[in-house]
Amino acid sequence: MPYHQGSAVSVASIVTAAIVVVIGYRIGRAHAAWRDVRLAKHDVPVKRELAWGHTRPLLLGAFLLLLMFVVAAYSAGH
């Protein structure tokens, strides 16, 4: 299969555009989080509970993914 330089340029431009979008999103979320911290002086316990409400499923998902990798590695070894 011949190598086409135009294809590589297209893939590189798509990846670059995706990276720019992701970085922009993360900067926006960080800015919003710090704004919430500044504004949340009165309702810190509520904000903390909300943050843990978002963090618990993330940690559970990461644990289950890690467990799945361990089980796959174990079964591949036996």
N, C-alpha and C positions, 0 to 999 in steps of 0.2 A: 504494500500500500504506500503510495508516494506521500511524502511529507509536504504539506502546503503551508507556507509561511503566513498566508492570510488567515488560515484557521487558527494558528497560534496567536495571532494578534487579536482575533475576535474573542478567543477564550480569555486572553489576558485582560482585554478591556471589560469583559463581563465580570470577571473576578474582581478587578479594581473597582468597578461600580458597586458591586455588592459589599466590598470592604468599606467603601466610603459611606454607604447607607448604614451599615452596622455601627461604625464608629460614631456617626452622627446620632444615631438612636441612643447609644450608650452615653454620649455626652449629654444629650437631652434628659435622659433618666437621672443621671447624676445631678444635674442642675436642679431638677424637680425635687429630688430627695433632699438636697441641702436646703432648698426653699421651704420644704415641709418641716424640716428640723427647726429652722428659724421661726416659723409660724406656729409650731406646735408646743409652745412653752406651757400652755394650759392643759393640753390633752395628751401628755406624754404616755401615760399608761395605755390609752386607746391606740395610739400609733404603734406602740411596742407590740401590743396584741395583734394588730393588723400585720405587722412585719413578721411576727412568728407564724401567723396564719399562712403567709406566703412561703415562709422558709421551711416549715415542716414537710409539705408535699415535695418540695425540691430535694430535701435530704432523704426522704423515703424513696423517691425515684432514683437518686444516685446510689443508695444502698442496694436497691433491687437490681439495678444495672450491674453493679459490681458483683453481686451474688450470682447473677446470670453468667457473667464472664468466668467466675470461679467454677461454677458447675460445668460450663462448656469446656474449660481447660481440664478439669478432672475427668470428664467423660472422654475427651480426646486422648488423654494419657492412659486410659484403661481399655 
